[in-house]
Amino acid sequence: MWLLNRIQQDLSSWAHNFFQTPLWIKHTPEDLADVRNPRLEYSIYWIIKSAEVSSVISGLIVHPIYRYYMIQKLTPETTTNNSHKKIRNACRRMQGRCLIGAICIAPLLSVIYSEYIRKWTENELRNHCYYIRKDFKNLSVDRFSMAFGVVGWYWKRFQGAVDGINLGIAAGIFNVNIMSKFNPIPDLQGRLELTKEPLYENIEDAIAHKDRFTKAWVENHGELPTNRKISLKLDDMTSIEK
């Protein structure tokens, strides 16, 4: 129970940005810069991207190659009326396995890339997660792919999820490059992008703004503010506690 509560707290601002919910709460630049658990958030980013990449590769490369291989193995003695249907189902199962494998290995790859290849500190990883959050066009594609992927999974489990993700990627690209220019949908495009509010350059700028605001508030009111605090943790700075 404690673990679930901790995950909910760490991912609340990420979920608020990714899902654009709740609809009645205004999304502010401070919320966007509130990266509480960068390692967990970066792992989720890798899971989403791995699912998208594996779906595209398995659909455009693995499926045709495996299908060709299975057809070449057919002989007049083993060919039946259902042979091609069985081959198609086997190829779709292979696509589903590729998706499951990509999702399972994604968190490990995120650790290897961030910790051992790029050797990011926690602050650098936090800033990188913030840059990912600010990439509204890429996030829009991710929202489409995940939404369609869930529908596909409900339809035909992981085999359907592959088709859903591929369809979602295409729909997301269409929305970003065409639909957003004529009739942008706030919950898909990102409400902060449409309102054109100025964003912080990085986490350090958000911390500096928070400190200036807090100092001015204390000077005027004699107490810490409670309505605009953001929990931004850096190695050399501590968060303001309620």
Backbone torsions as a table, in degrees:
resi	resn	phi	psi	omega
1	MET	NA	-42.6	179.2
2	TRP	-62.4	-40.1	-179.5
3	LEU	-63.8	-42.4	179.4
4	LEU	-63.6	-41.3	178.1
5	ASN	-64.1	-39.1	-180.0
6	ARG	-66.2	-43.1	178.1
7	ILE	-62.8	-40.9	179.0
8	GLN	-61.9	-41.1	178.6
9	GLN	-67.1	-43.4	-176.7
10	ASP	-68.5	-30.4	-174.2
11	LEU	-105.3	5.1	-176.7
12	SER	-62.5	-45.8	-179.4
13	SER	-70.4	-35.1	176.6
14	TRP	-63.3	-47.0	-179.9
15	ALA	-64.0	-36.6	178.7
16	HIS	-61.6	-37.5	-180.0
17	ASN	-79.2	-42.8	-175.4
18	PHE	-71.0	-46.4	-177.0
19	PHE	-91.3	-8.1	-179.8
20	GLN	56.5	41.6	179.7
21	THR	-129.0	160.0	-9.4
22	PRO	-68.3	151.9	-174.7
23	LEU	-68.5	-26.0	-175.2
24	TRP	-87.4	-2.8	179.2
25	ILE	-103.4	128.3	-179.9
26	LYS	-69.9	135.3	178.7
27	HIS	-93.2	119.7	-174.2
28	THR	-109.1	161.7	174.0
29	PRO	-57.8	-30.1	176.7
30	GLU	-65.7	-38.8	177.2
31	ASP	-64.5	-40.0	-179.3
32	LEU	-63.8	-33.1	-178.2
33	ALA	-89.1	4.5	-178.0
34	ASP	-88.7	79.5	-179.5
35	VAL	-98.1	102.1	-171.3
36	ARG	-90.1	-36.0	-178.8
37	ASN	-133.3	84.7	-173.3
38	PRO	-64.0	-34.6	-179.2
39	ARG	-66.2	-43.8	177.9
40	LEU	-66.6	-41.7	-179.9
41	GLU	-65.4	-39.3	179.6
42	TYR	-69.4	-33.2	176.0
43	SER	-64.7	-40.5	177.6
44	ILE	-63.2	-40.4	178.0
45	TYR	-59.6	-42.8	179.1
46	TRP	-67.2	-36.4	178.0
47	ILE	-62.3	-45.4	-179.5
48	ILE	-64.0	-47.3	-178.5
49	LYS	-67.1	-37.4	178.4
50	SER	-65.5	-38.8	177.4
51	ALA	-63.3	-41.5	-179.7
52	GLU	-67.6	-46.4	-178.1
53	VAL	-64.8	-45.1	-178.5
54	SER	-65.2	-35.1	178.9
55	SER	-66.7	-42.0	179.1
56	VAL	-67.1	-46.6	-178.1
57	ILE	-64.9	-44.5	-179.3
58	SER	-67.0	-30.6	179.8
59	GLY	-78.7	-37.7	-175.2
60	LEU	-95.5	-22.6	-174.6
61	ILE	-120.2	-57.6	-174.2
62	VAL	-63.3	-48.1	-178.0
63	HIS	-58.5	-51.7	-179.5
64	PRO	-62.7	-40.1	-178.7
65	ILE	-66.2	-46.0	-179.3
66	TYR	-66.5	-36.4	178.0
67	ARG	-64.8	-44.3	178.6
68	TYR	-62.4	-41.3	179.8
69	TYR	-62.7	-43.5	-179.0
70	MET	-68.1	-38.1	179.4
71	ILE	-66.2	-38.1	179.5
72	GLN	-65.5	-23.7	-179.7
73	LYS	-80.3	-13.2	-179.5
74	LEU	-68.8	141.3	174.0
75	THR	-125.4	161.7	178.5
76	PRO	-56.7	-30.8	-179.0
77	GLU	-74.1	-31.7	-176.0
78	THR	-97.3	-7.5	-177.6
79	THR	-80.1	130.4	176.5
80	THR	-128.1	-179.5	179.4
81	ASN	-66.5	-23.7	-177.3
82	ASN	-101.9	8.3	-175.3
83	SER	-60.6	-47.7	-177.2
84	HIS	-68.9	-32.6	176.4
85	LYS	-66.8	-41.0	178.0
86	LYS	-64.8	-38.6	178.8
87	ILE	-65.6	-43.1	178.7
88	ARG	-61.2	-42.7	179.0
89	ASN	-66.5	-36.5	178.1
90	ALA	-65.9	-38.5	178.0
91	CYS	-66.1	-38.7	179.2
92	ARG	-69.0	-35.7	175.4
93	ARG	-65.0	-37.6	176.9
94	MET	-62.8	-40.0	176.5
95	GLN	-61.4	-42.5	178.4
96	GLY	-63.2	-39.0	178.3
97	ARG	-66.2	-38.3	177.0
98	CYS	-61.5	-40.8	179.3
99	LEU	-65.7	-45.2	179.7
100	ILE	-61.9	-44.2	179.4
101	GLY	-61.7	-41.0	-179.6
102	ALA	-65.3	-41.5	-179.7
103	ILE	-66.0	-40.2	-177.8
104	CYS	-68.5	-38.0	-175.7
105	ILE	-87.9	-12.5	-176.0
106	ALA	-58.6	-46.3	179.3
107	PRO	-59.8	-38.8	178.0
108	LEU	-65.4	-41.1	178.5
109	LEU	-64.3	-36.0	179.1
110	SER	-64.1	-38.7	178.5
111	VAL	-68.4	-44.6	-179.9
112	ILE	-61.4	-43.8	-177.5
113	TYR	-68.2	-45.9	-175.0
114	SER	-78.6	-36.9	-173.7
115	GLU	-89.0	-37.5	-170.7
116	TYR	-111.1	-28.8	179.0
117	ILE	-90.9	-56.7	179.0
118	ARG	-84.0	-24.6	179.0
119	LYS	55.1	49.2	178.2
120	TRP	-74.5	141.8	167.7
121	THR	-76.8	171.8	179.5
122	GLU	-62.3	-36.7	179.2
123	ASN	-66.8	-41.9	178.9
124	GLU	-65.4	-40.3	178.1
125	LEU	-66.0	-37.2	177.6
126	ARG	-62.6	-43.0	177.6
127	ASN	-64.9	-38.6	179.5
128	HIS	-64.4	-40.1	176.1
129	CYS	-62.9	-36.1	178.4
130	TYR	-66.5	-40.1	177.3
131	TYR	-63.8	-36.1	176.6
132	ILE	-63.7	-41.1	178.6
133	ARG	-63.9	-33.4	-177.8
134	LYS	-79.1	-11.4	-179.8
135	ASP	-82.3	79.7	-171.4
136	PHE	-64.9	-35.2	-179.0
137	LYS	-67.2	-43.6	178.4
138	ASN	-65.2	-39.1	177.9
139	LEU	-63.9	-35.8	178.9
140	SER	-62.5	-42.9	176.8
141	VAL	-63.5	-40.8	179.2
142	ASP	-62.9	-39.6	179.1
143	ARG	-62.3	-44.6	179.0
144	PHE	-62.7	-46.8	-176.2
145	SER	-64.0	-40.6	179.5
146	MET	-69.7	-40.4	179.9
147	ALA	-63.9	-47.6	178.8
148	PHE	-67.8	-33.6	178.6
149	GLY	-64.4	-39.7	177.8
150	VAL	-65.1	-41.8	177.5
151	VAL	-63.3	-42.4	178.4
152	GLY	-64.3	-38.4	178.2
153	TRP	-64.6	-40.8	177.7
154	TYR	-63.8	-30.9	-178.0
155	TRP	-76.5	-55.2	-177.6
156	LYS	-140.7	39.9	177.5
157	ARG	53.0	-139.3	-171.5
158	PHE	-69.6	-29.2	176.1
159	GLN	-64.8	-42.1	177.3
160	GLY	-71.4	-31.3	179.0
161	ALA	-62.6	-37.1	177.7
162	VAL	-60.8	-47.7	178.6
163	ASP	-63.6	-39.9	179.8
164	GLY	-64.4	-42.9	179.4
165	ILE	-63.8	-44.5	178.6
166	ASN	-61.4	-42.6	177.8
167	LEU	-66.0	-39.1	179.1
168	GLY	-65.0	-39.1	177.1
169	ILE	-61.3	-45.5	178.8
170	ALA	-62.3	-43.8	179.5
171	ALA	-65.3	-38.7	179.1
172	GLY	-65.4	-42.5	178.1
173	ILE	-64.0	-40.9	177.2
174	PHE	-62.4	-42.3	-179.3
175	ASN	-65.2	-43.4	-177.0
176	VAL	-67.3	-42.5	-172.2
177	ASN	-91.5	-20.6	-175.8
178	ILE	-124.8	-61.6	-174.6
179	MET	-61.5	-37.9	-176.7
180	SER	-64.4	-22.3	179.8
181	LYS	-79.8	-19.2	-176.4
182	PHE	-111.8	-47.2	-176.5
183	ASN	-143.3	74.0	-177.4
184	PRO	-66.7	138.5	177.5
185	ILE	-100.8	116.5	-173.7
186	PRO	-53.8	-43.2	-174.9
187	ASP	-72.6	-17.3	176.7
188	LEU	-100.7	-32.0	-177.0
189	GLN	-86.3	-29.9	-175.6
190	GLY	107.5	114.0	-173.9
191	ARG	-64.8	-33.5	179.2
192	LEU	-66.5	-33.8	179.1
193	GLU	-68.2	-39.1	-177.1
194	LEU	-73.6	-33.2	179.3
195	THR	-78.4	-12.8	177.6
196	LYS	59.5	32.1	176.9
197	GLU	-69.8	140.9	178.2
198	PRO	-65.7	132.6	-178.6
199	LEU	-103.8	157.7	176.0
200	TYR	-71.2	145.9	179.1
201	GLU	-67.6	-38.9	179.3
202	ASN	-156.5	-178.7	-178.1
203	ILE	-64.3	-37.1	-178.9
204	GLU	-61.3	-38.9	177.1
205	ASP	-63.8	-38.5	178.3
206	ALA	-65.6	-39.8	178.0
207	ILE	-63.6	-44.0	-179.2
208	ALA	-63.0	-41.4	178.6
209	HIS	-64.9	-41.2	179.3
210	LYS	-63.3	-41.5	-179.6
211	ASP	-65.6	-40.6	178.4
212	ARG	-64.9	-42.7	179.4
213	PHE	-62.9	-44.4	-178.7
214	THR	-64.0	-42.7	179.8
215	LYS	-61.6	-44.9	179.5
216	ALA	-65.2	-38.9	180.0
217	TRP	-64.8	-44.6	-179.7
218	VAL	-63.2	-39.8	179.5
219	GLU	-63.8	-34.2	-176.9
220	ASN	-89.1	-30.6	-173.2
221	HIS	-116.6	-16.6	178.0
222	GLY	77.2	13.4	178.4
223	GLU	-152.5	163.9	-179.9
224	LEU	-74.4	144.3	176.2
225	PRO	-71.8	154.8	179.6
226	THR	-123.4	-5.5	-172.9
227	ASN	-107.3	-9.1	-178.5
228	ARG	-132.5	24.7	-179.2
229	LYS	-80.3	144.9	175.3
230	ILE	-127.1	140.0	-175.9
231	SER	-93.1	83.2	179.3
232	LEU	-107.1	115.4	-175.0
233	LYS	-107.3	124.1	173.2
234	LEU	-119.8	162.4	-176.3
235	ASP	-60.2	-37.6	-175.6
236	ASP	-103.6	11.4	179.3
237	MET	-135.8	150.4	178.1
238	THR	-114.6	150.5	-179.7
239	SER	-75.6	153.5	176.0
240	ILE	-80.2	127.6	-178.2
241	GLU	-93.6	147.7	178.2
242	LYS	-71.4	NA	NA
